[in-house]
């Protein structure tokens, strides 16, 4: 047992009740019992869960490893980032965006919105606190969450316990770096998109952008706008849609169409309109998937590329499209078409991964090895023994809102009874 380990039976205990000030000490250490739910993650999903619980009268405690909420948007987003879909589809429950916000809020506006959301609902949180492990304790019928200070080389472990645990650490918890052959041999700078800020740092340089999702496409555009020489790796088949149809959000149009037409018909119209507006994208190195864009969104949770001007730069030649990378050399890359090109820098727009397997002891086998719900057809927001999941269903912020409302409804029914007080009784009677 580490020298600073805090246990409910070793040195003392503290109970965070409705007022947060009920405690009892038996020495120099304290174990904290949280009335209501512990929420791991202070991003949009965790905030939505906390707000929905509060609206139902259920307290909660957010545990977040960074120094505040919305760290992905605050610290790991490039400067020109805006929401790719309209703000009404990105609102968190019970708190709309300010009317003066544009249709597609920028990074700072979204961070401000999250911070105001946190303050509006007067949420409780422990920041700069990393979850080491979370496991279910069958003796007390509760979840035990062991934490450590983030960024500190400390063996001190603080323990929290609660009847309910909500996993809201996000699908984008950890940057993902692919195993590219020769990556270590490349002599120029290599960075993940999470640390990329602006194309101004690369003026005149030949930059290879690996990954053609919405982030990769927009980073390539940003580089081109700052007179860099970007090349974009397009390995997988993807759908490119114009962000707007006749001045209206393509995503909003698709959502309305799906309510009135079959999915295949919606896809057909979207693909036809894309061809009319952008031309034949396949002639520029983009393979079109067999399934339509909204079919893929519904089946796999993958959002089609919503073009904000990148494709025009590709057509003009300002951005080059490359096939998959075979391997990297000290000063360039060899591609699947057996061609070689020299580069000064590489940006890996290769996405993120869930970190749930690193800290959650999932005895019920609810999560896959990738840290996502294993059987989405069985539901993605509720597991067993008081374990809930928010925002890991590959449905974006809309899905997180859906999860949060379901979680709050489910927990509030149990919370209305006195069953949550069982957490205190083993220590009250010692």
N, C-alpha and C positions, 0 to 999 in steps of 0.2 A: 504493500500500500504506500503510495507517495507520501512524503512527509507533511504535505499541506492538505491531504485528503479530508474532505468535509463529509461526514456521514451522519445520518439521522440517529445512529445509536452510539456514536463514539464520543463526541464532545458536546453536542448541543443541537438545538433545533429552533428554527424560526418559521412561523406560519404566516404567509401572506394572504390574509383574508380580504373581505370586501373593503375594509379600511386600510389594509396593508400594514397594520401596526400591532397585530396580535403575535406575540412571540414568547418563547420561554427558552432560557439559556441554562446549560449545564456545564459550562466551561468556556474555553477560549474559542471553540469552533461552533459553527451553526449550519444546520441543514435547512433549506428553504422549501416549504410546501406552498405551492402556488394554487390558490383557489381558482377553479375554472380550467383553462387550457394553457399549455406552453406552446408557443408558435415559434418554429425555427425558421428564420428568414425575415428580413425587414424590407423586402421588395414589394411590388404591387400585390402579389398574391397574399403575403403575410398581412399587409395592411388591410386588404379587403376582408380577410378572415377576422381580424381583430375588430374591425368596424361592425361587421355583421353580428358577431358575438355580443358586442356592446349594445347594439340595438335590441338584442334579445335579453339583456340584463345579465350576461355572462362575462365575468372578468377574464383577462388573459394577460400573459407576459410574453413579449417578443424578445427572442434572443438573436442578436445580429452580430456577425463577426467584424463588420466594418464600423466606422465611427459615426454612422448615421444611416438613415433610410435611403433606399434607391441608389445604392453604391454602383450598380452596373451602369446606370445612366449618368451618374455623377462623375465617376472616375474612369470608366472603361468604354466610353463612347467618343467617336470622332466629333469634331467641332460642328460640322455641317449637318449632323443627324437631325432629322425631323421624324415624327410619326409617319409611317407609310400608309396608314389608313386613317379616315376621319376621326376627329376627337370623340364623337359620340359613341364610337365603338371601343374606345379606350378609357372611358370613365369608370372609376371605381364606385361601388354601391353607395347610394344616398348622398352623393356629393358631386355635382356636375362641374365641368370645367368652367372657368370664368367666361362670360359672354364675349369679352373683348379678345379672347384668344383666337388665333387664326384656325382655319379648318384643320391644318396639319401643324400642331405645336412643335416648336423646336426643343432641343435637348434641355436647355435651361428652363423653359416654361414647364416642361413635364416634371423636372426635378422640383421646381417651386410648387407645383400642384401636389406632388407626393408629400412634401414637407408640410404644406398647409392641411392636407388630409390628416396627417399624423397628429397635428396640433388640434384640429377641429374635433376629433374624437377623443382627445386627451388620453392617448394610449400610453401604456407602461412598457418600457423596453430596457434591456441590458445591452448596451453597445460595446464594441470592442471585446466581444465575448465569443469565443469559438466553441462549438459543441464537439467534444471529444468522442463521447459515445452516448447513445440513447437506447435504453432497453426496458423491457416490461418486467415489473416485479410482481409475480403472482401472489406473493404473501400479502401485500397491501393492495393488490389490484390497482396499481398505478404505474406510471412511466417515470423512470429515473433518467435524468439528463445530467451528465457530467460535463462541466465546462472548464475552459482555461482562458486566460487573457490572450487576446489575439496579438500576434506579432511579438510576443514576449517569450523569452526562453525561460519559462517558469514551469515547475512541476506542480504548482499549486492547483488543485482541482476543487471547484465549487460544485456542489450537487443541488439540483432542483428536482422536485417531484410534483407530479400533477396527475389527476385522473385521466386527462385527455392530452394527447400530443398531436399537433398539426404540423406536418411536413410542408413547408412553404419555401424551401431553399432554392427552388427554381430550376428550370431546364437549362438555364445558362449560368450555372454556378461557377464552373471552372473552364477557362479557355482550353480548347482542344487543338493540339498540334499533331498533324498526321506524321506518320513514319515515312518521310520522303527520303529515298535513297540519295546519299551524298549531301544531305542538308548540313551536316557538320563541316563539310569541305568548302562550302561557299564562303568566299572571303568578305563579301559585303554584309551590311546590316540585315538581319532577319528579325522581323517583329510580327507579333500577332495583332490582329485588328483591334484587340482590347487596349493596346498601347499606341495605336496610330491616332494622331490628332488632326493634322492638316497637311495638304499637299504642298504648302509653302516650304516645307522642309526638304522637298525633293525636286525643286525646279531644275529642269534640264537633265534630270537623271532618268535612266531606263529602269523602270520598276515593274517587277512581275507580281501581279495580284493573283494569288491562288485561292480559288473559290468564287463561284458566280451566283451566290444568293443575293438578297437585297443589299447586304452590307458590302460584299465584294463589288457589285455593280456601282454602288454609290461612291466607294473609295476610288475606283477607277475613274469615275467622273470628276471627283475632287482633284485627283492628280492631274488629269487633263486640263482642268480649269486653271491650275497653277503652272501650266506649261512644262509639266513633266512628260515623260514618254511611257505611258503605262501599257502593259500587255496583260490580258485577262485570260486565265486558264478556265476553259469550259469543258469539263470532263463528262458530267452527267447530263441527261436530257432534262430540259427545264422549259417552263412556259414563261414567256415575257408578255405582259399585258400593259397597255398604257395606263398610267395612274388614273386618268379621268376619261370618261366618255361624254362628249358634248358638254364639258364643263362640270360634270357630276362624277363623284368618286366611282371608279370601276368596282371597287369592293362593295360600296353601298348598292350599286345597280345589281351586282350579282346576288347580294343578299335578298333584295326585293324579288328578283326573278325566281330564286329558288323557292319562294313561298307560293308562286303561281304556276311554275312550269317544272317539268321533270328535270332532273340533274343533267341528263345527256343533252337536253335542248338548251339549257343555260350554257353548258360548255361549248356547244356548237356555235351559239351566237357570240360568245366571248372570243373564240378562236377566229371566227369570221371577221369580227370588228378589228381584232389585232392585225390581221392580214391587210385589211383595208387601210388602217392607220400607219402601220409600221412597215408593211411589205412582207416579203418572205424571209422570216428570221433565220430559216435553215440555211439560206445562201450565205450567211455571215458567220457560220460555224456553230449555230445553236441547233441541237437535236430536239425535236418535239416529242414529248412523252406520248405513249399510247393512250393513256387515260387523259381526260380533260382536266383543266386547272382546278375547278371546284370539286371534282371527283377525288383528285389527289389531296386536296385540302381536307375533305371529309374523311377519307380513308387513312391518310398518313399524318395529317396535321401540318403538312408542308405548304407554306404560303407561296403562291406564284410570284415571280419578280414583277414588281410594280414600277415600271420605268419612269424615272424622273428626268430623263435627258441623256442617259448613258448611250442608248441605242443610236441616237443621232451622231454622237461622237464616234461610235463604231463605224457607222456608214461613211463618215467623213474621213476615216483613217486615223483620227487622233488617238483612238484606242484600238489596239490590235487584239484579235481573238486567237488563242492558242489551244491546241488539244491537251490531253493529259500529260503531265510531266513523267517521263521515264526515270530520269535521275538528274541530279544537280551536279554541276562541275564547279571548280573554284570561282569562275567568273561568268557563269551562265547556266543554261538549262537545256537538256536534251528532251525532246518531246516525242509523243507517240507516233508522229508522222515522220520520225527520223531526222527532223530538222534541229538545228542548234541556234540559240540566240544568246547574246551577251546581256547581262543585267548588272546594275549597280546596287540594287536593293530588292528585297522580297518582303511582301506583306501577306501574311497568312490569314485570309478571311475564311477560315475553316470552321467557324462556329464554336459552340460551347457544349459542355456536357453536365449532367446532373452529378452531384457529389454525394448523393444519399448513401451508396454502398460504403463510403468511407467512414460513416459514423453511426448509421442506424443498424441495430441488430434486428433483422427482419426474420424472426423465427417462423412467421406464417407464410413466407415466400410470396408476399404480395408484389415485391419489386423484381424487375429483371436485373441482369448484371449491369445494364446501362443506367440503372437508377430510375427507371420509369415503371409505371404500372404494367405488370406482366400481361394481364388479360383485359385490355380496354373495353371489350364487349361486356365484361362483368361489372363495369363501373371503374372510375378512376379517382373518386374522392373519398371513399370509405373502405378501410381495411377491417381489422379485428381488434378487440380489446381496447377500444378507445383511441385507435390510431386513425388519423384523417390526413388527407392529402389535398393541397390546394395548388392549382397551377401547374400540374405535371401531366396534363392530358393532351398536350400538343394542340391546344385551342386558343392560345394567346390570352390576352387580358379578358376577353369575353368569357373564355372557359374558366379563368380564375374567379370571376364574379359569380358564375354559376356554381362553382365548387364552394365558394365562401358562404353563399346563401343556404345551400344544402347542409353544409357542416353546422352552421349556426342553428338551423332548425332542428337538426338531429341532437346536438349537444344540449340545447335549451330544454328539450323534453326531459332529459335525464337530470339536468341541473335543477329543475324546478322541485325535484324531490330532495331529500336530505342525504342522498347517497354520497355526494362529494365530501361530506364531512368525515367520512371514514378515514381519510388520510391523516387526520389529527389525532384520532383516538388512541393509536398505539403509543404515542408519546405523552398524551395528556394524563394517562393513567400510570405512567412509570413512576 
